[in-house]
Amino acid sequence: MKILTFTTLFPNQVKPNHAIFVETRLRHLVASGQVEARVVAPVPWFPFTGKRFGQYGDFARVPASEERFGLPVLHPRYPVIPKIGMNFSPALLANAARATVGRMLDEGFDFDLIDAHYFYPDGVAAVKLGKHFNKPVVITARGSDISLIPNFAKPRKMIQWAAANAAAVITVCDALKTELVQLGADPATITPLRNGVDLQRFRQGERAALRRELGLDGFTLLSVGHLVELKGHDLAIGALPLLPGVTLLIAGSGVELPRLQALARELKVEERVRFLGAVPQPELPRYYGAADALVLASSREGWANVLLESMACGTPVVASRVWGTPEVVAAPAAGVLMRERSRRGVADAVNALRADYPAHDHTRRYAEQFSWDSTTAGQLKLFSAIVGKQPCR
């Protein structure tokens, strides 16, 4: 079976951690030996590569093509119109990628279906491409593409159109399926296939040695994610005055860094907060394994991979009760869900975890039920049914 993965959410040479979960799922699918894949991962067009241009300079430095783990990846450019371009993004994205996809077909890669990730604009653009090239499309809903973007009228209509015209839809949690059905999607076309965790990369280390290596002393929290408002790093910092002696490590980079640093100073906890910057994924197990708990205080999450990564390293979590997170944190060995998403909510959940702290081996065993095997099997079953190789049910 040949598939074309189409998404703007894909790692590249310049941003190797960008949406790595999409690449990871695809790598496990290809490793089954039953799928050959190529990737079209468009990036916004920008004329200058200088670092002073921030993320737009990063986009300009992304190569036109590259190979990642044996997967050929193409990066066509598409125009982005700041502030006013949201309603036009799917059409601009599809138009920019059409020639690239056409060349791929002309060169002999006659794919069976388009595997699209993120509903808007990617999924809508993929359905447009599918209609142009007469190929079925499967769209994976991942989080804010369904929990937030449908609040805007025109994108909502285009998401509904894409869902109605896709061959199938995958959601990374049951909560997103429920929301799609409320948007009018046919439940019979929606298959929840949760994300997994790489149990070889994320595993328990020698905790005491890791703590010595990182200079940790006392109960330590870890917060991982881009430094953007929705991730709730400010709530983790804000909980520290209520958690005497607790240290917080924050792994990530982003626009919120100055505000978060100022908050730590304002609350007089700057000596207990360590900003690590962007941490490459291969380095994350050291921090997961050294911390006593991961804190994820997000306002929105489809299926947060950091939760399972931490658990696979034997470290329980404290997490906000949003979207798919209760499906991940579903047993005492996994950790504790906050009663409310606030500074006090973080502190209370941390104290609850400390009062009934699970054995690290139990947390690891909980994570082991979330390997990628069942997700890969679900994709193979669904994709095979769509291309007519076997019945779906």
ROSE-23499 format. One record per residue (C-alpha): residue number from 0; residue in one letter; x, y, z. Coordinates in Angstrom, 2 decimals. Last residue first. Layout:
N
i:aa:X:Y:Z
NUM:A:X:Y:Z
...
% end
This chain:
393
i:aa:X:Y:Z
392:R:-15.39:-4.58:9.76
391:C:-13.13:-2.71:7.34
390:P:-13.45:-5.18:4.48
389:Q:-10.20:-6.06:2.70
388:K:-7.97:-4.69:-0.06
387:G:-10.41:-2.06:-1.29
386:V:-8.24:1.05:-0.93
385:I:-10.44:2.27:1.92
384:A:-10.55:-1.09:3.68
383:S:-6.78:-1.35:3.60
382:F:-6.44:2.15:5.11
381:L:-8.75:1.29:8.01
380:K:-7.19:-2.06:8.86
379:L:-3.65:-0.77:8.46
378:Q:-4.43:2.28:10.60
377:G:-5.91:0.17:13.37
376:A:-2.94:-2.19:13.37
375:T:-0.56:0.76:13.62
374:T:-2.52:2.19:16.55
373:S:-2.58:-1.21:18.27
372:D:1.20:-1.59:17.95
371:W:2.17:1.96:18.99
370:S:2.63:0.96:22.63
369:F:0.15:2.30:25.17
368:Q:-0.22:-0.68:27.51
367:E:3.41:-0.16:28.54
366:A:2.54:3.18:30.13
365:Y:0.81:1.48:33.09
364:R:3.83:-0.78:33.54
363:R:6.09:2.29:33.78
362:T:3.84:3.85:36.43
361:H:3.88:0.63:38.44
360:D:7.69:0.48:38.26
359:H:7.88:4.06:39.57
358:A:5.83:3.10:42.63
357:P:2.84:5.40:43.02
356:Y:2.79:8.43:45.35
355:D:-0.26:8.64:47.60
354:A:0.34:11.83:49.60
353:R:2.77:13.18:47.01
352:L:0.13:12.86:44.30
351:A:-2.46:14.68:46.38
350:N:0.05:17.44:47.13
349:V:0.79:17.84:43.42
348:A:-2.95:17.92:42.68
347:D:-3.55:20.60:45.32
346:A:-0.68:22.72:43.97
345:V:-1.85:22.50:40.36
344:G:-5.45:23.34:41.29
343:R:-4.29:26.24:43.46
342:R:-2.46:27.71:40.49
341:S:-5.55:27.12:38.38
340:R:-7.16:24.51:36.14
339:E:-9.55:22.93:38.62
338:R:-9.84:19.47:40.17
337:M:-6.45:18.62:38.69
336:L:-5.95:15.08:37.39
335:V:-3.52:12.85:39.30
334:G:-0.91:10.29:38.26
333:A:-0.57:7.28:35.99
332:A:-0.33:4.66:38.76
331:P:-3.56:6.00:40.22
330:A:-5.41:5.08:37.01
329:A:-6.96:6.90:34.04
328:V:-4.48:9.61:33.11
327:V:-4.53:9.02:29.34
326:E:-8.30:9.02:28.79
325:P:-8.59:11.91:31.28
324:T:-6.19:13.84:28.99
323:G:-8.32:13.48:25.84
322:W:-10.20:16.77:26.21
321:V:-9.17:18.64:29.36
320:R:-8.79:17.67:33.04
319:S:-5.50:19.41:33.70
318:A:-2.53:17.19:34.47
317:V:-0.26:15.99:37.28
316:V:1.92:13.15:36.07
315:P:3.71:10.03:37.25
314:T:7.39:9.33:36.41
313:G:8.45:5.78:35.48
312:C:10.18:6.75:32.23
311:A:7.18:5.36:30.32
310:M:5.03:7.61:32.51
309:S:6.91:10.70:31.33
308:E:6.60:9.77:27.67
307:L:2.95:8.90:28.19
306:L:2.13:12.37:29.49
305:V:4.43:14.13:27.01
304:N:2.37:12.71:24.15
303:A:-0.63:14.90:24.95
302:W:-3.73:13.51:23.26
301:G:-6.03:16.27:22.07
300:E:-4.87:18.98:24.44
299:R:-6.41:22.33:25.37
298:S:-6.10:24.55:28.47
297:S:-2.78:22.95:29.32
296:A:-1.58:22.43:32.91
295:L:0.81:19.55:32.22
294:V:3.00:18.88:35.25
293:L:5.44:15.95:35.16
292:A:6.30:14.44:38.52
291:D:9.32:13.38:40.58
290:A:11.83:14.49:37.95
289:A:15.06:12.61:37.16
288:G:13.60:10.09:34.70
287:Y:11.58:12.69:32.82
286:Y:14.67:14.88:32.60
285:R:16.96:12.17:31.31
284:P:14.20:10.83:29.05
283:L:14.01:14.26:27.33
282:E:17.49:14.13:25.76
281:P:16.47:12.09:22.68
280:Q:13.59:14.56:22.17
279:P:15.86:17.58:21.86
278:V:15.34:20.04:24.77
277:A:14.27:23.59:23.87
276:G:15.23:25.93:26.70
275:L:16.01:24.57:30.16
274:F:14.35:27.27:32.26
273:R:15.03:26.42:35.92
272:V:12.56:27.63:38.53
271:R:13.29:27.37:42.27
270:E:15.64:30.38:42.45
269:E:13.04:32.41:40.53
268:V:10.45:31.77:43.24
267:K:9.98:35.35:44.43
266:L:6.43:35.55:43.03
265:E:7.35:38.58:40.95
264:R:10.65:37.00:39.90
263:A:8.93:33.82:38.69
262:L:6.32:35.93:36.90
261:A:9.02:37.94:35.14
260:Q:10.66:34.75:33.88
259:L:7.28:33.53:32.63
258:R:6.61:36.81:30.84
257:P:10.05:36.84:29.21
256:L:9.68:33.18:28.08
255:E:6.16:33.46:26.66
254:V:7.29:33.80:23.04
253:G:8.72:30.31:22.83
252:S:11.15:27.69:24.04
251:G:10.66:24.45:25.92
250:A:11.66:22.44:28.98
249:I:10.60:24.01:32.29
248:L:12.12:22.58:35.49
247:L:10.30:23.35:38.74
246:T:11.67:22.89:42.27
245:V:9.57:22.22:45.38
244:G:10.79:23.47:48.76
243:P:7.50:25.07:49.72
242:L:4.57:24.20:47.43
241:L:1.97:27.00:47.68
240:P:4.50:29.62:46.54
239:L:5.30:27.15:43.71
238:A:1.78:26.98:42.25
237:G:2.20:30.14:40.19
236:I:5.14:28.61:38.34
235:A:3.00:25.63:37.34
234:L:0.13:27.96:36.46
233:D:2.43:30.08:34.30
232:H:3.51:26.96:32.39
231:G:-0.13:26.66:31.30
230:K:0.41:25.15:27.85
229:L:-2.25:27.43:26.33
228:E:-0.11:30.54:26.90
227:V:2.87:29.53:24.79
226:L:6.31:28.42:25.91
225:H:6.31:25.25:23.83
224:G:6.07:22.13:25.94
223:V:7.43:20.26:28.96
222:S:6.81:21.03:32.66
221:L:8.94:19.10:35.16
220:L:8.40:19.05:38.93
219:T:11.10:18.26:41.45
218:F:10.82:17.16:45.09
217:G:14.17:17.73:46.80
216:D:17.63:18.06:45.30
215:L:18.47:18.10:41.63
214:G:21.93:18.76:40.23
213:L:21.25:17.35:36.78
212:E:23.87:14.60:37.03
211:R:22.95:13.90:40.65
210:R:19.29:13.53:39.70
209:L:20.18:11.24:36.81
208:A:22.31:9.05:39.08
207:A:19.50:8.73:41.63
206:R:16.96:7.85:38.93
205:E:18.96:5.16:37.16
204:G:16.93:5.12:33.96
203:Q:13.38:4.09:33.22
202:R:12.23:4.04:29.64
201:F:11.34:6.43:26.84
200:R:13.35:5.53:23.74
199:Q:12.43:1.85:23.78
198:L:8.84:2.35:24.90
197:D:8.11:4.72:22.03
196:V:4.70:5.99:23.11
195:G:1.31:5.62:21.47
194:N:-1.20:8.05:20.06
193:R:-4.86:7.12:20.23
192:L:-6.80:5.71:17.31
191:P:-10.44:6.85:17.43
190:T:-12.22:5.91:14.18
189:I:-14.76:8.27:12.62
188:T:-16.75:7.42:9.46
187:A:-19.65:5.75:11.32
186:P:-19.92:8.82:13.57
185:D:-21.04:10.92:10.57
184:A:-19.77:14.45:11.14
183:G:-22.28:17.11:12.19
182:L:-20.21:19.36:14.45
181:Q:-21.58:17.43:17.42
180:V:-20.16:14.30:15.81
179:L:-16.80:16.03:15.60
178:E:-16.96:16.90:19.31
177:T:-17.68:13.30:20.30
176:K:-14.84:12.07:18.11
175:L:-12.51:14.61:19.75
174:A:-13.42:13.27:23.21
173:D:-12.73:9.69:22.10
172:C:-9.05:10.44:21.56
171:V:-6.51:10.73:18.73
170:T:-9.28:11.09:16.14
169:I:-9.20:9.41:12.74
168:V:-11.55:10.44:9.92
167:A:-12.54:8.44:6.87
166:A:-13.07:8.75:3.12
165:A:-13.11:12.51:3.53
164:N:-15.94:14.47:1.92
163:A:-18.21:14.97:4.93
162:A:-15.30:15.71:7.25
161:A:-13.87:18.19:4.73
160:W:-17.19:20.00:4.41
159:Q:-17.62:20.22:8.19
158:I:-14.09:21.59:8.49
157:M:-14.86:24.11:5.75
156:K:-18.00:25.25:7.55
155:R:-16.13:25.65:10.84
154:P:-13.32:27.54:9.10
153:K:-15.93:30.03:7.88
152:A:-17.66:30.52:11.26
151:F:-14.75:30.64:13.70
150:N:-15.43:28.57:16.85
149:P:-14.56:25.56:14.66
148:I:-10.87:26.45:15.25
147:L:-10.86:25.67:18.97
146:S:-11.57:22.05:20.02
145:I:-11.51:20.56:16.51
144:D:-8.23:21.84:15.04
143:S:-7.25:22.49:18.67
142:G:-6.69:18.77:19.17
141:R:-5.40:16.13:16.76
140:A:-7.97:15.28:14.11
139:T:-6.52:12.80:11.61
138:I:-7.86:13.11:8.07
137:V:-8.11:10.18:5.64
136:V:-8.35:11.14:1.97
135:P:-9.34:9.12:-1.09
134:K:-7.61:9.97:-4.38
133:N:-9.14:11.45:-7.55
132:F:-6.23:13.83:-8.19
131:H:-8.26:17.04:-7.94
130:K:-10.72:15.62:-5.41
129:G:-7.91:14.41:-3.20
128:L:-6.13:17.75:-3.47
127:K:-9.24:19.56:-2.22
126:V:-9.57:16.94:0.51
125:A:-5.95:17.56:1.49
124:A:-6.51:21.33:1.67
123:V:-9.39:20.81:4.10
122:G:-7.26:18.44:6.18
121:D:-4.30:20.83:6.30
120:P:-6.14:24.10:7.04
119:Y:-7.59:23.04:9.34
118:F:-8.16:19.38:10.11
117:Y:-4.76:18.39:11.45
116:H:-2.99:15.45:9.76
115:A:-3.67:14.13:6.27
114:D:-3.03:10.58:4.98
113:I:-3.74:10.80:1.26
112:L:-4.61:7.53:-0.42
111:D:-3.43:4.87:-2.87
110:F:-0.22:6.55:-4.01
109:D:0.96:6.46:-7.61
108:F:4.64:7.18:-6.96
107:G:5.75:6.95:-10.59
106:E:7.51:10.22:-11.39
105:D:4.30:11.67:-12.83
104:L:2.54:10.99:-9.52
103:M:5.22:12.82:-7.54
102:R:5.17:15.61:-10.08
101:G:1.44:16.09:-9.52
100:V:1.89:16.16:-5.75
99:T:4.47:18.92:-6.06
98:A:2.32:20.86:-8.56
97:R:-0.71:20.69:-6.27
96:A:1.10:21.77:-3.09
95:A:0.82:25.54:-3.54
94:N:-2.80:25.37:-4.69
93:A:-3.77:23.18:-1.74
92:L:-2.13:25.48:0.82
91:L:-3.58:28.64:-0.67
90:A:-7.05:27.07:-0.80
89:P:-6.82:25.85:2.79
88:S:-5.37:29.16:4.07
87:F:-7.99:31.51:2.63
86:N:-10.18:31.90:5.73
85:M:-7.15:32.32:8.00
84:G:-5.42:34.87:5.78
83:I:-6.52:38.14:7.40
82:K:-4.10:38.38:10.33
81:P:-0.92:37.54:8.38
80:I:-1.31:36.29:4.79
79:V:0.65:33.06:4.43
78:P:1.79:31.93:0.99
77:Y:2.73:28.29:0.42
76:R:6.16:26.76:-0.07
75:P:6.72:23.13:-1.01
74:H:8.58:21.03:1.59
73:L:9.14:17.49:0.30
72:V:9.98:14.57:2.61
71:P:11.36:11.18:1.49
70:L:11.15:8.78:4.45
69:G:14.30:6.76:5.22
68:F:14.50:8.00:8.80
67:R:14.12:11.57:7.55
66:E:15.05:12.45:3.98
65:E:15.10:16.02:2.73
64:S:13.48:18.27:0.16
63:A:12.97:22.00:-0.41
62:P:15.23:22.70:2.55
61:V:13.91:24.62:5.60
60:R:15.92:27.84:5.91
59:A:13.04:30.09:4.81
58:F:10.77:28.66:7.50
57:D:13.36:29.46:10.17
56:G:13.55:33.05:8.93
55:Y:9.79:33.19:9.40
54:Q:10.18:31.80:12.90
53:G:12.42:34.67:13.95
52:F:13.33:37.26:11.32
51:R:16.54:38.10:13.18
50:K:17.70:34.57:12.38
49:G:18.25:35.59:8.77
48:T:16.77:33.36:6.07
47:F:14.88:35.96:4.05
46:P:12.23:35.47:1.34
45:F:9.41:33.82:3.31
44:W:7.03:31.12:2.09
43:P:5.16:29.13:4.73
42:V:6.06:25.43:4.99
41:P:4.48:22.48:3.20
40:A:4.99:18.92:4.46
39:V:4.54:16.47:1.59
38:V:5.60:13.08:2.88
37:R:6.21:9.78:1.14
36:A:5.07:6.40:2.34
35:E:5.36:2.70:1.57
34:V:3.11:0.56:3.76
33:Q:2.92:-3.12:4.67
32:G:6.39:-3.53:6.15
31:S:5.04:-2.77:9.63
30:A:7.95:-0.31:10.00
29:V:6.03:2.04:7.69
28:L:3.26:2.38:10.30
27:H:5.76:2.84:13.13
26:R:7.51:5.60:11.19
25:L:4.17:7.26:10.42
24:R:3.19:7.42:14.07
23:T:6.58:8.88:14.97
22:E:6.47:11.46:12.18
21:V:3.12:12.78:13.38
20:F:4.33:12.80:17.01
19:I:7.38:14.87:16.04
18:A:5.14:17.89:15.63
17:H:8.19:20.19:15.38
16:N:11.09:18.62:17.29
15:P:13.57:18.70:14.37
14:K:12.88:22.37:13.62
13:V:15.56:23.44:11.11
12:Q:16.17:20.02:9.61
11:N:12.45:19.24:9.49
10:P:9.73:17.84:11.74
9:F:6.13:17.54:10.50
8:L:2.92:19.43:11.17
7:T:2.26:21.19:7.86
6:T:0.59:17.99:6.75
5:F:0.19:15.54:3.88
4:T:1.23:11.90:4.23
3:L:1.04:10.23:0.81
2:I:0.30:6.54:1.05
1:K:1.32:3.46:-0.91
0:M:0.00:0.00:0.00
% end
